Amino acid sequence: MNKFLYFTYGTKDLWERRCANLQRKVVLELDGVPQVLPASLESITLLSIPSWGGGARFTIPRGERDALRPQSVSDGLIEVYGLTGSFHIAQVIMGLASPIFIGQAREVRLTLAEHLPMQADGEPWLQAPAVIDVAWNSTATVLKAASGSWIANSGVHQV
């Protein structure tokens, strides 16, 4: 049912394009430095892990890796990526395209000039104009199965 709803709203988004010209609606700062956003950008994604959207791998492009710290779930850094729309999201999830790497920072600030759709951990809402600060808080210990194995009787597979 959720996949059907995502498909329905995603198709609606293709026609409405509420997030078109995102560079005019959002100011993005990484560690206090304003970023120039591509005109084609319709989504900004902040990650502290290298996967998104049910397991799509978001990685730092090879040309950028030498200048940046390697991705790690415990480094206190947030990776920032962009997506250009519903088709781009589908291509990234299917492994046919890569997201646009914007940068890596300890603190991210988003200044929204108008109401925009947002999502955190799969929960969507319509956000009024605001300043949103995102920074590393802490870490938590998590149990996981050995690489590639199934956790007995739980139906959970490590990704």
Secondary structure in CASP SS format (residue, H / E / C, confidence):
PFRMAT SS
TARGET T0000
AUTHOR 0000-0000-0000
METHOD secondary structure of the structure
MODEL  1
M C 1.00
N H 1.00
K H 1.00
F H 1.00
L H 1.00
Y H 1.00
F H 1.00
T H 1.00
Y H 1.00
G H 1.00
T H 1.00
K H 1.00
D H 1.00
L H 1.00
W H 1.00
E H 1.00
R C 1.00
R C 1.00
C C 1.00
A C 1.00
N C 1.00
L H 1.00
Q H 1.00
R H 1.00
K H 1.00
V E 1.00
V E 1.00
L E 1.00
E E 1.00
L E 1.00
D C 1.00
G C 1.00
V E 1.00
P E 1.00
Q C 1.00
V C 1.00
L C 1.00
P C 1.00
A C 1.00
S C 1.00
L C 1.00
E C 1.00
S E 1.00
I E 1.00
T E 1.00
L E 1.00
L E 1.00
S C 1.00
I C 1.00
P C 1.00
S E 1.00
W E 1.00
G C 1.00
G C 1.00
G C 1.00
A E 1.00
R E 1.00
F C 1.00
T C 1.00
I C 1.00
P C 1.00
R H 1.00
G H 1.00
E H 1.00
R H 1.00
D C 1.00
A C 1.00
L C 1.00
R C 1.00
P C 1.00
Q C 1.00
S C 1.00
V C 1.00
S C 1.00
D C 1.00
G C 1.00
L C 1.00
I E 1.00
E E 1.00
V E 1.00
Y E 1.00
G E 1.00
L E 1.00
T C 1.00
G C 1.00
S H 1.00
F H 1.00
H H 1.00
I H 1.00
A H 1.00
Q H 1.00
V H 1.00
I H 1.00
M C 1.00
G C 1.00
L C 1.00
A C 1.00
S C 1.00
P C 1.00
I E 1.00
F E 1.00
I E 1.00
G E 1.00
Q E 1.00
A E 1.00
R C 1.00
E E 1.00
V E 1.00
R E 1.00
L E 1.00
T E 1.00
L E 1.00
A C 1.00
E C 1.00
H C 1.00
L E 1.00
P E 1.00
M E 1.00
Q E 1.00
A E 1.00
D C 1.00
G C 1.00
E E 1.00
P E 1.00
W E 1.00
L E 1.00
Q E 1.00
A C 1.00
P C 1.00
A E 1.00
V E 1.00
I E 1.00
D E 1.00
V E 1.00
A E 1.00
W C 1.00
N C 1.00
S C 1.00
T C 1.00
A C 1.00
T C 1.00
V C 1.00
L C 1.00
K C 1.00
A C 1.00
A C 1.00
S C 1.00
G C 1.00
S C 1.00
W E 1.00
I C 1.00
A C 1.00
N C 1.00
S C 1.00
G C 1.00
V C 1.00
H E 1.00
Q C 1.00
V C 1.00
END
